[in-house]
Amino acid sequence: MRAVEVLVTGKVQGVSFRAYAAREAERLGVAGWVRNRSDGTVHALVEGEDGPVDDMLAWLRRGSPSARVHHLATVDTDPADLVGFTVED
């Protein structure tokens, strides 16, 4: 089990980034959350098995169809045994 905190910069708000991220997380079977920050970035926590987490990080590097991801910063953290993936305000 692995957990990664993620900060996504670029044109990532107002482009359905969070909704697409939640859909992809559900498809991959990872848990966690995603939310917009007031500075225009998107913050997420992704938790699950190594392969699916890596796949979710790869998706976050690309983003939704209208997004333009400039940078993805990641920090490994302790898993919290989360269930499901939520979009937060």
PyMOL commands that set and color helices and strands:
alter all, ss='L'
color gray80, all
select helices_A, chain A and resi 17-28+50-62
alter helices_A, ss='H'
color red, helices_A
select strands_A, chain A and resi 2-11+31-36+42-48+68-77+85-88
alter strands_A, ss='S'
color yellow, strands_A
deselect
rebuild
show_as cartoon
